[in-house]
Amino acid sequence: MLMPIGRFARASRLSVKSLRNYDDSGLLRAAFVDPHSGYRYYRLEQLGAAAAIRSLRSLDLPLGQIAEILAGKGPEPTLTSHLALLEEQRDHIDRKLQDLRRLMIRKEFTMSETVTVKTLPAQVAAIYRCSTSQQSVFEDIPAGFGLVLRALESVGVDPIGAPFTVFYQTPDADALGDIALCIPIHDSVRPDAGLDISFFDEHVVAAITHHGPYEDMAESYATVSEWIHRYGHRIVGPTREIYLNSPEDVAPGELLTEIQFPIDPDNGDD
């Protein structure tokens, strides 16, 4: 029994347009095509193939792979491969959703993220200075702090403040960065105590507190940079990141990092 394409479309729940496409591609050939009108007809037994096509297309399986399954090739390798692809796409979408949620959270903090100007007192710190790349900086920073903390512990010296990173040169896509991982200590600790020690002079900074993951600080950096430019200040030293809490203690979205730009206090119109 032959069914005109319109009736077959209703029975198979495929559109006429899709059936024409499947016929032209060879995926589901019409049983008969009227040579005068070009009208397509299908057999009743083709409904099974149509149902399989509809089911597989609902999974976004490409027509070529559907054709292989309908031709009798084992479906397991094709379906397994497609499952892996969908899982990869899901992971990609999950990452985008996380980025979007973080962006929305950051926007909630926008009104409270204000730039402040303050004077930092002179400070002594045990440091570890190293080169790092854009790809490895988020691993090199905690590793460097670990080296400094172990060195402090070995000589019985206790930290007295929040750890911070000094970016003498920020890593980018074309060049390595030059950074120092610093942990404040008492100025009574002598340089010959087996530690690398740096003395930081008193200076004025423009600062902002970033709320959220370390990887998402670009917007906060931009806010400080724009503020400095708007008020005519001049940057006079390397930027710092002061870590006010630890990823070991709080979730990424709850991290607090103060970003500091040393500026010339006598230059500007604020």
Buried (B, 14 or more C-beta within 10 A) or exposed (E): EEBEBEEBBEBBEBEEEBBBBBBEEEBBBBBEBEEEEEEBBBEEEBBEBBBBBEEBBEEEBEBEBBBBBBEEEEBEEBBEEBEEEEEEEEEEEEEEEEEEEBEEEBEEEEEEBEBEBEEBEEBBBBBBBBEBBBEBBEEBBBEBBEBBBEBBEEEEBEBEEBBBBBBEEBBEEEEBBBBBBBBBBEEEBEEEBEBBBBEBEEBBBBBBBBBBBBEBBEBBBEBBBEBBEEBEBEBBBBBBBBBBEEEEEEEEBEBBBBBBBBBBBEEBEE
